[in-house]
Amino acid sequence: MDEVPEEEIVHRQLDTERDEPVTMIAELVAELEGVRHDDLKTTYEHLDHVLSEIFSNPPVPEAQVEVTFTYEGYRVTVEQDGSAQFVKV
């Protein structure tokens, strides 16, 4: 994969204690796009169980788990500590 210039990466920190991590993803993408999060496609059925599991039963820190997926025109990477990166594709 090509290296993305740092200025094109949007960094955010997700609240790992929140019940619905996929809602946070939708809210952040909506913020980046200047729309309401409920105007975007739902992510729940595809991603919720994956992100919820990483945050509720995190692997040992040495595992350095991250999940990368595309959502609403953004390549999103979420790490087990809640760090998230958004890159417009």
Steps between C-alpha positions, in 0.01 A plus 500: 500500500621850420614719786241766585634851572450586869295810417236276338452290814243611756580367847232455767476321833193280551342451841562129563248502786210608278238235421484547123840555341359487146282801581816691587644410158184622325501823706863572415455433127185715502699779667772472235240510222282770655187282513285338769619156611157349445526605132782245457472126443475290811815321611341304781438164335845491341733642762340534841592157632861541385562840660298420811708187558830683463394762754310280748746208505821656376787273414826545684672825396778304332247370244466852354162418345364736237200480272501672160193543282345738249190696597326780309808586295751480788760240579463463877753335730409441864752374754416315822583808710235705315739686269335550162620629164278615214631540145278617213517246216 
